[in-house]
Amino acid sequence: MTATAPTTAPAQATEEIQDAGHVDVLIVGAGVSGIGAAYHLRDQLPDRTFVILDAQDNPGGTWWTHRYPGVRSDSDLFTYGYRFKPWRGPSIAAGEEILAYLGEVIDEYGLDQYIRYQHRVTAASWSTEDCRWTVEVTRGDTGQRLRFTTGFLWMCQGYYNHAKPYRPEWDGMDRFQGLVVHPQRWPEDLDVAGKRVVVIGSGATAATLIPAIAEKAQHVTMLQRSPTYFYAPPTTHELAVMLGPLDLPDEWMHEIMRRQYITQYHWLARASFEAPDELHEFLIESMRPLLPEGFDIDKHFTPRYRPWQQRIAVVPDGDLFAALREGKASVVTDTIETFTEHGIKVSSGEEIPADIVVTATGFNLSVFGDVAFTVDGEPVDFTQHLTWRGVMISGLPNMAYTFGYFRHSWTLRVDMVSDLVGRLLTTMQDTRATMVVPTLRPQDTDMQLRPWSDPENFNSGYVMRSQHIMFKQGDREPWTHMLEHDEEREILPKADLDDGTLVYR
Ligand SMILES: Cc1cc2nc3c(=O)[nH]c(=O)nc-3n(C[C@H](O)[C@H](O)[C@H](O)COP(=O)(O)OP(=O)(O)OC[C@H]3O[C@@H](n4cnc5c(N)ncnc54)[C@H](O)[C@@H]3O)c2cc1C
């Protein structure tokens, strides 16, 4: 039996389509990216009219979709928070604290009036003749179909399908008598008290969920096919503890801690390339004293990939390991052979009993929110297009997108991309251009194309599963999508908007 969060089924779409008006800029998505984009747009170009459309009924994107027990950030909130709004809590925050922070941004900067919830964008068509996008929307609550037009489309839709989580089908699932739930659709009333829970997966979601439910459940088993890297920093950084008695202004504290974390994460990222074996050793050895005596760390916690080739799961204060030490949770590293009536049988022959199975198996990546794009009547096949600095797409006029970092806080890139888009819109205004489109220069046409994410660099499951539907990158700037903040923070603010790769009309 599969359980999901109670959601209202979207209303049937109506045939008739109503005109919803024109805006200068239309932002898709009211998550961290869309809220950040809206703040910066108002700050830098206050005369522009704009609207933010989101399919969900609340802001927050990821943090509204994921409300399972224990949901929290992996990143510190000084860098996951925006540069313009100080974070005042401990470094690692719960999902609802992040929602509250985003809610404060919306309130303080009066953004609510621009957000339209339950507005799913289904299609976006560019007309060169009219020099505008026509954006089709279906309302989730009424089924009403709307048509907006806009001069500039800013896609802040995130990277995965919020409505359809990724869950593989395993043999025997239909005969399992217990409940199967996905963290992306966690039922609000699910009570784990006294239950035997098996969590399939060992990424960040499993690592945060397990300590949160281990207290109440009879037992929680983390069932993983292969191990993940974990890192157990303190919930509050020691520097923040030291600075606490100085009673610094919030802005100072935010900036100091941002610099501290940026430096720390740069060190980690650099070490993952320059000294991967040493970093591997460091991560494994820092876990060892936190694990129960005799724990088979080689089998369960020694990954076979380079650190940071997939996300390192953060376990603040080592709470996952505490659950293991206390015997409330355990780890099985094996492949699933079949579900049985009362649990899961793995290849070794062991049957793990379960009342509830949580499939922490990740996402279905979605390209630009599954919006059907056309340019002058031609459907856009993104696999035939290239990224321009991870901000625009070749051949798509007047369209930008915000995509954060994998290895650093997503939001560091939200602020930087927003600055670039602001600069681009200002350039267009100053030069009286109404259209800008990334276009390959003659010297770029024989460029070697590379996948959107180089598997050697970053190869998480959801990224690898989706390479075939993603746009590509080239072998030189500006046709690349940089993954390192320390490199990009030097380059993006100075990016030449008149280097011939952006064609203005
Ligand atoms: C549990 C969890 C923990 C995470 N922790 C971290 C972390 O600690 N640090 C970090 O850097 N990253 C983390 N991430 C990654 C996280 O997704 C990003 O940090 C960030 O939240 C992405 O924000 P976003 O606004 O770009 O996209 P999202 O949060 O995905 O929001 C996109 C919004 O766009 C809307 N949308 C999409 N398509 C359409 C459409 N067609 N029409 C209308 N609306 C649409 C969606 O409804 C959604 O509300 C985490 C992810 C998860 C799932």
Ligand as a Chemical Component Dictionary entry (heavy atoms), coordinates in Angstrom:
data_LIG
# 
_chem_comp.id                   LIG 
_chem_comp.type                 NON-POLYMER 
_chem_comp.pdbx_formal_charge   0 
_chem_comp.three_letter_code    LIG 
# 
loop_
_chem_comp_atom.comp_id 
_chem_comp_atom.atom_id 
_chem_comp_atom.alt_atom_id 
_chem_comp_atom.type_symbol 
_chem_comp_atom.charge 
_chem_comp_atom.model_Cartn_x 
_chem_comp_atom.model_Cartn_y 
_chem_comp_atom.model_Cartn_z 
_chem_comp_atom.pdbx_ordinal 
LIG C1  C1  C 0 15.343 17.832 1.265   1  
LIG C2  C2  C 0 16.262 18.738 0.511   2  
LIG C3  C3  C 0 17.278 19.399 1.169   3  
LIG C4  C4  C 0 18.116 20.252 0.464   4  
LIG N1  N1  N 0 19.100 20.881 1.154   5  
LIG C5  C5  C 0 19.915 21.716 0.500   6  
LIG C6  C6  C 0 20.955 22.406 1.201   7  
LIG O1  O1  O 0 21.143 22.261 2.382   8  
LIG N2  N2  N 0 21.738 23.235 0.490   9  
LIG C7  C7  C 0 21.581 23.440 -0.839  10 
LIG O2  O2  O 0 22.322 24.214 -1.410  11 
LIG N3  N3  N 0 20.618 22.797 -1.513  12 
LIG C8  C8  C 0 19.783 21.954 -0.892  13 
LIG N4  N4  N 0 18.805 21.304 -1.579  14 
LIG C9  C9  C 0 18.602 21.606 -3.008  15 
LIG C10 C10 C 0 17.396 22.579 -3.141  16 
LIG O3  O3  O 0 16.501 22.081 -4.043  17 
LIG C11 C11 C 0 17.854 23.974 -3.473  18 
LIG O4  O4  O 0 18.664 24.413 -2.415  19 
LIG C12 C12 C 0 16.762 25.039 -3.609  20 
LIG O5  O5  O 0 15.744 24.851 -2.670  21 
LIG C13 C13 C 0 16.187 25.093 -4.985  22 
LIG O6  O6  O 0 15.382 26.243 -5.023  23 
LIG P1  P1  P 0 14.627 26.671 -6.328  24 
LIG O7  O7  O 0 13.779 27.817 -5.980  25 
LIG O8  O8  O 0 15.582 26.826 -7.445  26 
LIG O9  O9  O 0 13.750 25.404 -6.743  27 
LIG P2  P2  P 0 12.620 24.663 -5.930  28 
LIG O10 O10 O 0 12.829 24.746 -4.488  29 
LIG O11 O11 O 0 12.523 23.319 -6.569  30 
LIG O12 O12 O 0 11.318 25.521 -6.256  31 
LIG C14 C14 C 0 10.842 25.611 -7.564  32 
LIG C15 C15 C 0 9.409  26.093 -7.520  33 
LIG O13 O13 O 0 9.005  26.224 -8.883  34 
LIG C16 C16 C 0 7.720  25.697 -9.038  35 
LIG N5  N5  N 0 7.563  25.211 -10.406 36 
LIG C17 C17 C 0 8.294  24.281 -11.063 37 
LIG N6  N6  N 0 7.810  24.118 -12.306 38 
LIG C18 C18 C 0 6.761  24.966 -12.430 39 
LIG C19 C19 C 0 5.863  25.235 -13.483 40 
LIG N7  N7  N 0 5.912  24.618 -14.659 41 
LIG N8  N8  N 0 4.887  26.169 -13.275 42 
LIG C20 C20 C 0 4.825  26.835 -12.086 43 
LIG N9  N9  N 0 5.638  26.590 -11.052 44 
LIG C21 C21 C 0 6.606  25.669 -11.221 45 
LIG C22 C22 C 0 7.636  24.568 -8.038  46 
LIG O14 O14 O 0 6.295  24.362 -7.687  47 
LIG C23 C23 C 0 8.465  25.099 -6.880  48 
LIG O15 O15 O 0 7.675  25.728 -5.925  49 
LIG C24 C24 C 0 17.954 20.434 -0.918  50 
LIG C25 C25 C 0 16.945 19.748 -1.585  51 
LIG C26 C26 C 0 16.119 18.898 -0.884  52 
LIG C27 C27 C 0 15.036 18.183 -1.632  53 
# 
loop_
_chem_comp_bond.comp_id 
_chem_comp_bond.atom_id_1 
_chem_comp_bond.atom_id_2 
_chem_comp_bond.value_order 
_chem_comp_bond.pdbx_ordinal 
LIG C1  C2  SING 1  
LIG C2  C3  SING 2  
LIG C2  C26 DOUB 3  
LIG C3  C4  DOUB 4  
LIG C4  N1  SING 5  
LIG C4  C24 SING 6  
LIG N1  C5  DOUB 7  
LIG C5  C6  SING 8  
LIG C5  C8  SING 9  
LIG C6  O1  DOUB 10 
LIG C6  N2  SING 11 
LIG N2  C7  SING 12 
LIG C7  O2  DOUB 13 
LIG C7  N3  SING 14 
LIG N3  C8  DOUB 15 
LIG C8  N4  SING 16 
LIG N4  C9  SING 17 
LIG N4  C24 SING 18 
LIG C9  C10 SING 19 
LIG C10 O3  SING 20 
LIG C10 C11 SING 21 
LIG C11 O4  SING 22 
LIG C11 C12 SING 23 
LIG C12 O5  SING 24 
LIG C12 C13 SING 25 
LIG C13 O6  SING 26 
LIG O6  P1  SING 27 
LIG P1  O7  DOUB 28 
LIG P1  O8  SING 29 
LIG P1  O9  SING 30 
LIG O9  P2  SING 31 
LIG P2  O10 DOUB 32 
LIG P2  O11 SING 33 
LIG P2  O12 SING 34 
LIG O12 C14 SING 35 
LIG C14 C15 SING 36 
LIG C15 O13 SING 37 
LIG C15 C23 SING 38 
LIG O13 C16 SING 39 
LIG C16 N5  SING 40 
LIG C16 C22 SING 41 
LIG N5  C17 SING 42 
LIG N5  C21 SING 43 
LIG C17 N6  DOUB 44 
LIG N6  C18 SING 45 
LIG C18 C19 SING 46 
LIG C18 C21 DOUB 47 
LIG C19 N7  SING 48 
LIG C19 N8  DOUB 49 
LIG N8  C20 SING 50 
LIG C20 N9  DOUB 51 
LIG N9  C21 SING 52 
LIG C22 O14 SING 53 
LIG C22 C23 SING 54 
LIG C23 O15 SING 55 
LIG C24 C25 DOUB 56 
LIG C25 C26 SING 57 
LIG C26 C27 SING 58 
# 
